[in-house]
């Protein structure tokens, strides 16, 4: 149920409070900045990464004019309506564990959404789905190159009706539209980054081991792809249809195809079809 128009105008449209963000987050994070507008926070932090930027440097933008999602798709980033944030990470973990950062971010988003009363799950690997119709509320893009730039886009305010559906026809939604108990973007940003730091701390302490850190188990609990019939749109215009049966230790989705063979998928667009029993 959407919140009142009074709350929308009084809270959602307010700019992020940079001083409050810094007061809450400096410590777990090295640097926290907010810019009014940029092409892409990920692009800005890729430059910072190459220039030797500090681990856990954070950049928020009130508006992105060239935000990108997976496969170079455009991410709609209108001003003062969502959270558009990138984090520069330099985890000291084995390289083959780095892909777990994307899934870790998904868990942080679920924790954040549920903490403010939104029913949320994950579609592998990292799309946040919310509400009874499982519409897309957030996405993640991680780019690794001598470190990692992790970008997250989270819809907070109610969206206009003309937002195009995403990959596989997935409709878009927002925290407000799913009955969030608050739409104060600064509060939500603090909660999101505190959840991210807590998960990242535990994961790094175990040298990126998703089992020992508890990340694997928590991700599986929130992953709605498990047990569903799915179509995986693979690179090269290929596709795989079957049932999502497991998340392996590398963070890959294990799919049991209709002929009974099992396939580990490390990248691809997932379309949920129906329950495996259906």
Buried (B, 14 or more C-beta within 10 A) or exposed (E): EBBEEEBBEEBBEEEBBBEBBBEBBEEBBBBBBBBEEBEBBBBBBBEBBEEEBEBBBBBBBBBBEEBBBBEEEEBBBBBBBBBBBBBBBEBEBEEEBBBBBBBBBBBBBBBBBBBBEBEBBBBBBBBBBBBEEBBBBBBBBBBBEEBBBBBBBBBBBBBEEEBEEBBBEBBBBBBBBBBBEBBBBBBBBBBBBBBBBEBBEBBBEBEBBBEEBBBBEBBEEBBBBBEBBBBBBBEEEEEBEBBBBBBEEEBBBBBBEEEEEEBEBEEBBBBBBEEBEE
